[in-house]
Amino acid sequence: MSDTPKETLRTAALYYHEHPKPGKLEIRATKPLANGRDLSRAYSPGVAEACLEIKTDAANASRYTSRGNLVAVVSNGTAVLGLGNIGALASKPVMEGKAVLFKKFANIDCFDIEVDETDPEKLADIVCALGPTFGAINLEDIKAPDCFIVEKLCRERMNIPVFHDDQHGTAIVVGAAATNALRVAGKRFEDIKIVSTGGGAAGIACLNMLLKLGVKRENVWLCDIQGVVFDGRTEDMTPQKAEFAQVTDKRALAEVIEGADMFLGLSGPGVLTPEMVGKMTKQPIIFALANPTPEIMPEDARAVAPDAIIATGRSDFPNQVNNVLCFPFIFRGALDVGATEINDEMQLACIDGIAELARATTSAEAAAAYKGEHLTFGGDYLIPKPFDPRLVGVVSAAVAKAAMESGVATRQIDDLDAYVQKLNQSVFKSALLMRPVFNAARAAKRRIVFAEGEDERVLRAAQAVLEETTETPILIGRPEVMEARCERFGLKIRPGTDFEIVNPENDPRYRDYWTSYHELMQRSGVTPDLAKAIMRTNTTAIGAVAVHRGEADSLICGTFGEYRWHLNYVTQILGNASFSPHGALSLMILEDGPLFIADTHVWSLPTPEQLAETAIGAARHVRRFGLEPRIALCSQSQFGNQSEGSGKRLRDALAILDSEPRDFIYEGEMNVDTALDADLRSRIFPHSRLQGEANVLIFAHADAASGVRNILKMRADGLEVGPVLMGMGNKAHIVTPSITARGLLNMAAIAGTPVAQYG
């Protein structure tokens, strides 16, 4: 087998489509079907009730069925991107892929429907007949001019959104990229001359969109394979092309390109030559969108015009014009307000949302997905990346608002801010559970010191802290390093201006810090020289001293290094008779709800007293998330069936808990499955005081707690919030090296709550 890159990609792609099961989609039930009662509700006789409600009011279909979140991707395979007319069946992998993108980026369910029909009017009849099944229709890969006919007929006859993505999706992303390209170049839509190649569906739609953005029709020059589209031309003309016909005796692209501000290519490779680029204006805007080979390669264009602003359709160059920036989110907004169509106002709102997001600071998630790329607004970053999780909140909300304001929405969203929060919860798994914590943090202005201030994740978290909380971040690190990294990562914040710094190499408080540390540690073998050295090199100790001195309210450390190493300094400096570690609590956010795990880091082999403290601390912290704790003490032993080992220590811990009234429910000792399965527990131990599933698991070994935590992260797609260091009065939290910038923001919110009893 050849090992060329092309063959390697081909082999990998085919394997991806075939394994572990053929295709990229499956259907899953959203309701339980475990017994006769479920069956009677899901089907006969209970299903009749839902049918009758829909018969009474058609709008109830979105209430009782999946229609309101269901889109059809329909194609006849006559114009598959890069492949041409390959037929309906061969287009199925592409349409399945489109359906996957709907689900991934906007949580929209989707059926791909490949129709073996090339007559546009008959195809429109078929699509219209599918109306009762779907909340919206996405037409895909239908050749021009048939696509215009199909879309027009469907839009006229259907009362749901019908959107030909090859036209309008491309036009929207081009519109967003052009908006920002002109901003970079200091030009305006109404002043520029545009030369375009390609008279197909996407090309015409892009030109129409640019007109809506302010470009003057007389400044648009359209060329196709026959040359310039001029008034009176009859060869290879369509009504759509004729709208852009110019009165001119010029016949070739090379003749009309002179003085052009923007080239828009949706044609084929090599159409635009370097000589032509040389005839364009200063800082030309070149959108060479042919795939896989653009009309001109970026390096060839820049050889002639180094200041050119370039976009392509390829992912290996900056500014990829990718429809996935648009279609999932415009459909999300349209479906959520029950829009009857996707109109101009909604498309323009989509453009504004995409363009605005590119001008904002890049999200940490996008930066992680595109490691090494320079994602700072400018000539090489005109539009956001598809994996920017903020797209769904920004763009979908803008589309929904435009639909309501333009009168095509059948449902109103009264609170758009709450709607945005709901959208963000679909991509930020921690958003819903963290809301009460963030609300509490916003009520106080706390100073949070980050020990590893030069880390990219910390810098991104600091920016988010400033944007989303009332807290003041203090970063420990060298200011010149942080300055350079903020610039490199496209962050707006700057050290000493937007956040406070502690510079270990040169800080006016250095003497105060080392003397404070020495006073605390002088009877533990720490000499003045050692204290000086530690206050120059140990950022965790420096941060803890800042909290000790009252110059910060809480410390966050641990983005690198071993947990107990950090814990040693935290305990030395901040521990006292009132505050000592009670264990580490990790919140695992799973598909079916939250689960808290303790103690994951502090005690390797906790004593009964430490186990009881862990349970008491866990109960306090669980309530911070708006939840009532249901605690299970977990062991290999089950309700006394093993006399020694972890079971005995847990029974002793239960005795300690039982010795005083508690304001939370706990039970043990038991196996993990017994803790999580109420039916199993009722058979084994009918008189258990714990009802329902446990939401807190306390383990008698750190190995067990840590193992469960990591298995849930790696195999159950669990998202960790924490670990929360209990017992220290919220003065310090030690994270782990796997934490993300979003995780650090969550920890900052936890640290930002001033209430000491949460410690």
N, C-alpha and C positions, 0 to 999 in steps of 0.2 A: 504494500500500500504506500502511495506517495505521502511524504510528510511535509509537503508544501503548505504554507499558511492557508491557502484556499481549500486544500483537501482536509486539513485539520479542522477548519471551521465547518466544512460540510459534514464530516463524520460526527463532530460534536453536536451539530444542530439536529442531525437525524436521530442520534441517540437521545437527545433531549425530548424530541417529539414522540419517541417510541416507548421510553421507560420512565417510571416503573409501570405505567399503563399508557396505551396509545392516546394521543391527543392532549389538549391543555385544559379541558373543562370537565366538570362532573356536576351532578345535581345532588343537593343535600336537603333533607327535610328540616324545616325550622320548628316543627312541633313534635312532641313525643308521640310515639306510636308503639306502646309497650304492652297494652292490654285491651280487653274488649271495650272498656269505657272510652279509651282514646279513639279506638276505631269507630265507635258510634258517633263521636263528635267530628272526626276528620272526614268521614264518609257518611253512608246512610245510617240513621235518618237525620243526624244533626246538620249535615251539610246543606240540607234544604233550607234551613233558616237563613244562612248567608245568601243563598240564591234568591230568596224572596226579598231580602233587604235590597239587593242590587236591582231586582226587577222594579221595586218601588222607586228607587233613586239610583241612577247609574253612577253617581259620584261615590256611592258606597263600595264600588269595586276597588277603589284605592284603600278602603278601610278594612275590607275583609279578604282581599286577595293580594297577590304580589304585583298586580298590574302597575301600581303607582311607582314602583321601583324597577320596572322591567323594560328593557330596550331591545329592539331587534336590530341586528346588523345585517342588512340585506344587500346581496350582490349577485350579479350574473357572471362575474369573472371576465368581463370584456375589456377591462383596462386596469389590470393588477399592477401596482407600482413596480417598475423595473422588469416586469415579466410580460406585460401586454395582455392580449386576448388568449388566456389559457383555459377559459371555460369555468363553469360554475363549480364543478367538483374539485378541480385543481386549486381553486381559490380558497377552499375550506380552511387550510392551515392559517392563512392570513386573517380570515374572518374570526376564527377561534382566538387568534392572538389579539385582535381588536376587542373581543369580549373580555379577555383576561385583563386588558388595560382598563376597561370600564370598572371592573371589580376592584383591581388593585388601587387605582388612584381616586376613585369616587364612591366605592362600595355600591355600585349599581349592578344589579343582576342583568344578564344579557344572554340572549340566544342568537347564535349565528344562523342565518338562513340563506342558503345558496340556491338560487332559482335558475333552472335551465330554460330561460326565456330571453330572447334577444330583441323581440318587438317591444319598444318602449311603452306603448299604450297598454299592451297586455301585461307587461311587467307592473305597470302602475295599478292595473286592476287587481293583480295578485296582492300587492302590498296593501292596498286599501282594504281588501277583504280580511287582512290580518288585524285590523284596527281594534277589535274587541279584546285581543290578547295583550296588547302592549300599551305602555304609557308614552312611548316615543319611538321614532324610527330613525335609524342612522343608515343612510344610503352610502354605499361604498364601492369603489372600483367599477363604475359603470362608464362606458366610453362616451365622449362628447360626439355629437350634440345630444345623444339619447338621454344623458343624465339630466339635462335641462328640462326635457319633456317629462321624464318620470317625476322629478321633484315638483314641477309646476302642477301636474295633475294631482299628485298626492296631497300637496299643500292646499289645493282648492277643495278637495273632497274629504279630507280628514280633519278632525278637531283635536289633534294632538301634534306635538312638534315633529316635523319632518326636516331632516338636516342632512344635506349631502356634504360629508366631511371633506372630501377631496377639494370641493370648491371653498366652502365657507370656513372650514377649519384651517386650511392653509392661509386663506385671506386674513383671518383673525391674527394668526401668529405673525404673518408678514406685516400686518398693520401695527402690531405691538413692537416688532423689531424696527420698523421704519420710524415709528414715533420716537424711539430712543436714539436711533442713528442720527436723525435730524437734530435732536437735542445735543448730541455730542459734536456734530458738525456746525452747530449754530445756524441752521437753516429752517425754513418754514415750508409746510406742505404747499401752500398757495403760490410759492415762488419757484418751485423746482420743476425741472424738465425730467421726465421719466421715459426711458426707452425699454420696451419689454419684448422678450422673445417667447413665443409659445401662445397659440390661440386656443388652447384647450380649456377645459372646465376650470382648472385651478388658476390658470393665467388670467382668464377673463374675470373670475371672481376677485382675484387680488386687485386688478385694476379698478373694478367697481368699488371695492372697499377703500382704496386710496382716494377715489373721488369723494366718497363720503367723509373722509378725513380732511378734505380741503384742497386736494390737487385739482387743477383746472383741466378740463377735458382737452382743451387745445394744446396743453403741454404734455400730452401722452402720445407716444409713438409706438405703435404695435407692429412687430414683425413676426412672421412665421416661416415655415420652410420655403414658401414662395417669395419671401422678401417682405417689403413694406406693405402694410395694409393701407391702400390708398383709395380715395373716392373714385368709384367707377370700376374697380377691380371685380372680376367675376370668377376668377379661378380660385377654387378651394375656399369659398367664402361661406360664412354662416351669419344669421342675423346678429349674433352676439359680437362677432368680429366687426361687422359693418358699423356698429356704434362707435368704433374707435378709428374709422377711416379718416385719413387726413387728405386735404386737397394739396397735392404736392407732385412734383416730377421726380422726386427721389425714390429709388427703388431698392436700395440695399441697406443693410444694417450699418455698414461702414459709413454710409452717407448721413444717416440720421443720428449717429451716436455723438457727433461733435457737440460739445457744450452741455452734454447731459449731466445732471446731478446724480441720477440714480439709474442703475441698470437692474432690471428684474428679469431673471432667467428661469423659465420653467419649460425648457426645451431639450437640449441634448449637449453632449460633451464637445468642447472646443469651439463653440459658437462665437464666443467673445475672445478676441485676440489681444495680446499686449498692446499692439499698435492702436487698437480701438480704445483701450483704457487710457492711452496717452492723449486722446482727443477729448476726454471727459474733463469736468471742472476739477478744481483743487479739492482735495479730500473727497474723492468720489465714493458713493455708496453703491456697493456691488453685491447684489443678492443672486448668487449663482446656485440655483436650487435643484438642478438636474441631478438625478441619482442613477447609478452610484458615482458617475464621473460628472462633476459640475461643468458649466459652460466655460469656466476658466479656473485653473487651480489657484488657490490663494497666493502661493509663492510667486507665480507668474504675474499676477496682478500687482503685487507689491514691488516687484522688480522695476515696474514702470511708475507706480504711484505708491510710495512707501506709506503715505498717510491714508490709504484707502480703508474704508470701513466695510468689512466683508462678512457675509453670512452664506452658509451652504446648507445642504440637506444632510450632511454627514456628521456623525458623532465624533470623528477624529479631528475636527477643526472647531474653533470657537464659533459660537452663534449658530447652533444647529436649529433650523426652522423645523420644528417637530410638532405635528398636530396634537400629540398627547398633552401639550401644554394647554390645550383648549377643550377638546370635545368631552372629556369626562366631567369637567367642571361646569361647562355650559349646560350639559344635560342634567347635572346634579341640581343646579339652581332652577332650571325649568321644571323638573319633576316635583321639586319641593313646594312649588307654588301652583302646581297643576296648570302650567302654561298651555295655551292652545296652539302656540307657534313659537318659533325662535325668530324674533323680529330684529330690525336694524338696531334698535335701542339696546337690546340684550347683547348683540354682537359688539357694539361699540363699548359697552360696559365691560365686556370680557377683555377687549383690547386694553382699556385703561387699567384694569386690574393686573393683567400680566406685565404691562410696561412699568407700572408703579412698583410692583414687587421686585423687578430687576434693579430698580434704583435704591431699594432698601438694602440693609445689611444682609449678606448671605446667611441663611440658616445653618446651624451646626450640622443638621442632618444632611443637607445638600453638600456641604463641604466634605463630610465623611464619605458620601457616595461618590464624589468626584475628587478623590484625594490627589493632591498635586496640581490641580488646575487653579488658575488665578481667577477667582469669582468676585471681582470688584467691578462695579458699574463703569463702563467705558466702551471704547471701540471693540474690545474683544469680549465684552459681556453685556449684550443688549437685551437679552431675555433670560428669565430664570431657567434653572435646570428642572427637568420633569420630576426628579425625586425631591424637590423642595416641598415639604409637607404643608407649607403655608398656602399653597395654591388653592386647595379646596376651600379654605375659609375665605380667602380674599376674593377669588374669582367667582365662586358659586354665589356668595352673598351679593356681589355686585350685579350678577345676572338676575338673581331673584328680585332684587330691589328694582332693577330696570323693568322687569316683567310686570311688577305690581304698578309701577308708575305709568307704564305705557298702556295698561288696561287689558293685557292678555292673560293675567293670572286669574285662576278660578278660586284660589285659596290665598288668604292673606297671612303674612308673618308679622305679628304685632311687635315683636321685640327682635330686631335684627342682631343686636349684640348677643342675645341668648342663642340665636340661630348660629352665629359664627362660633360660639363656644361649643355648640353641639357638633358642628362640622369638625372642629379641631379635635374633639374627643374621639372622632373616628380615626384620626391619624396619630394623635398623641394619646397613647393608651392610659397614661397616668392623669390626664386632664380632669376627668370627673372626680376621681378619688382625692386628688390634690386640691380641689376647689376650696373646701373648708380651711385647709392649711394656708393657702394663699390669701384667703379673706382675712384670716387671723393675723397673718404677717403684715398685711397692708394697714392694719390698725395701729402699728407701732413702727417707729423708725429705728431699726437696729443696725449696728455696724458689724458687718461680717468680714472677718479676715481670712483670706485664702492663702494657705502656706505655699502652694506651688504656683505662684502668680505668673510665671513665664510659660506655663503649659497652654497650648492652644485651647483646650477644653475649658480651662479656667477663664481665659480671656473672653471666650464666647459666652460663658456663663455670666461673667461680669456685665457684659453688654445687656444680656437678657434680664439680669437683676435690675439694672437701671431702667429698662423699658417696662418691666412687668410688676415691679414691687416698689415699695418706698424705702428699701434698705440702701445702705451705703456700703459698697464693696471696698475693701482694703486689700491690696495685693502685695505680697512679698516677692521681691525680685529686682533685677537690674532695670532701671527705667529705659535705658537705650535698647535693651533686648525686647522689652515689652512694646516699645514704640515701633520698632522694626516689624515685629510680628503682627501687631494690629494693622499696620499698613499692608503687609503681605496677605493677611487673611481678609482684607476688605472690611475691617471693623471701623466704626466711626469713633469709638472711644479712644482716648489718649491718656497715658499715665500722668498724674499730677494735675490734670484738668478735669477729667470726668470721674476719676476714681483716685483714692488715696494710695500711696505706696509706702512700703518700708523697704529701704535699700540696704541689704546686708553688707554691702561693700562700703557704703558711705552714707550714714544717716546721723543727723544731729542728736538723736536720742540714744545712740549706741551706748554711751556710758551709763545712762539710766537703766537700759535694758540689762547689761551684763551685771551691774550691781544688784538689780532686783533678782536676777537669777541666782547670783551668788548668795544672797541673803537667804533664799529659799533652800539652797542645796549645800551650804557650807558645812553642815554636819553630816553630809552624805558623801564626803570625800571630794567635793568639787572645789578646786582652788580658784583664785581670781584669774589666773592664766587660762585655765580650762573654761571658766565661765565666759571669758572674752572670746575664746576660740569657738565655743558653741553658738554664741550670739552673732558670729560672722558666717557660720556655715550651716547651722541646723534650722531650717525655716519652720519646722513644726514647733520647736522650742521657742523660736522668736514669736510666732503667732500666739502660742499659749501665754507667753509673758505679756503680750499686748492685751490679752483678755484679763490676765491677772492684774495689770496696772489700770484697768478700766478704760483703755484706749480703744477697745473693741468689745463687743458683747458676746460674740461666738466665733469659734475657729472651725474651719473646714480644712482637713488635710487628708493625705493618703492616696492621691492620684498616682503615686508610684511608691514602691517600698512595701514592707511587710506590716500588717496591721498592728501586731503587738509592739513592734519597734516604735510606731507613732504613739500607741497607747501608753507606753512607758513614760514618755515625756509629758503627755497630757495629764497623766495621773500624778507625776512628780510635782507639776507646777500648779495644777488646778484642783487636785484632789485634796479633801480635808475631811473633817468630821461630818460635815453636812453633805458632801458630794464625793461619791466613789462609784466606779463602774458597776452596773447591775446586769450587764449583758448587752449584746447587740441584737437588734430586731430588724429583720428584713421583711418588707412588704413585697410580695410577689403578685403582680397583676396578671391573672390568667384569663383565658377566653370565657370561662364560666364564673368569674368573680375573683375577689381578692383573697389571698391567704398569707398570713403572717407567720414567719419562722424565727425561732429563737432557741438557744443563744448560738449565733453563728460564728462568733469570733473571740469573745472575751475569756470565757472559762473553758479550758480543755475538758476537764472532768469536774463539773460543778458539784458543790456540796448541796445537801437538802436546803440549807439556808439560802444559798445562792440561787437555787432553782425557784424557791418561793419568791425571792426578790425579783427574779426575771419575770415570773408570772404577774406580779403586782405592777411592775413597770410596764409590761406589755399591755395590760388592761388600760392603763392611763393613756398610753400612746395610741392605741387603736381608736379611742374616742376622739382623738384629734382629727381623724378622718371621717367623723360623723357616723361611726359604726359602733355597735354594741359588741364587746368582746365575748366570744364563746371559746374558752380555753381548754385544750386537751393536753395533758401531760403524757408524752408518747414514749413507748418502750417496746422491747421485745416481749416483756411481761404484760399480762392482761388481767387486770383486776385481781391481782394477788396470786396468779397461778405459778409464779417463779419466786422463790424465797430470797434469792440473792441478786447481785449485780445491779443494773440500772433500775430495776423494778423496786428494789428496797429503797434506794435513794429517793425515787419519786414518791413512794408511799410516805416516807418521812417528810418530804416537802408538802404533801397533801395534809399531813398532820399539822404542820406549821400554819398552813393556810386556814385549816379548820379551827385553829386556836382562837381566831378573832373573826368577827363579822366582816364579810367582804361585800363590795358592791358590784361584783361581777360573777359570772357563772364559770366554774371550772370543774374538771373531772379527770380521773385517771386511776391508775396508769393503764394505758391501752395501746393497741397497735394503731398505726396510721390509718389503715382502712376502716377500722372501727370508729376512729375519730371523724372520718369524712362520710361515713355511711350510717345514717340514723337508723335505718331498718335493721342492719346487721347489729348495731349496738343494742337495739331494743330486744333482740333475740338472746344476745349474750349476757346482757346486764339490764334487765327490764326496768330497774328502779334508778337508772342513771339520772342525775340532776341536770345533765346536759341534754338539751333538746335540739334537734336539727343538726346540721353539719357544723363542726368546729371551724372557726375562722382563724384560730391561733394554735400553732403546734409548738409545744415546748419540749425540747429534747434533753436527755441526760448526758449526751456527749456532743461536743462541738463538731466532731467528725460527722455524726449523723445529721445535725442541723445544716452544716455546710454542704454536705452531700446532697441532701434534698433540695436545698436552695439552688445549687448548680445544675442539678438534673432538670429542675423546673425551668431554669433559664435556657438550657441548651436543647432540651427535647420537647418542652411544652410551650416554647415561645413565650415564656414568662418574662415580664418586664419588672426589674427590681427597682424599688424606691428604698434607698438606704445603703448600708445598714445605719440604723439610728442608734447612737450610743446612749443607753439608758443609765440614769443615776447621776449624771453630771450637770443637772440643772440647765440643760441646753447650752452649756458653755463651750462644748466641743463635739464635733462629729468626725469620725474617721471613715472615709469612703474606701473603695477598693480600686485597683488600677484599671478595671474594666469599665469604670463609670464613664458616661457620656456627658456632653455639655448640658443636655436636658436634665440628666440625673443630678448634676451639680446645682442646676437651678432649683430643682425640687428640694435638694438638701438645704439650699439657702433659705427657701421658704420655711422649712421645718426649723432651721436655726433662727429664723426671723421672728418666731413667736416668743414673747418675753416671759410667759408664765412659767415660773420655776417648778410648779408641781408636775409639769410634763417631763421633767428630767428623769 
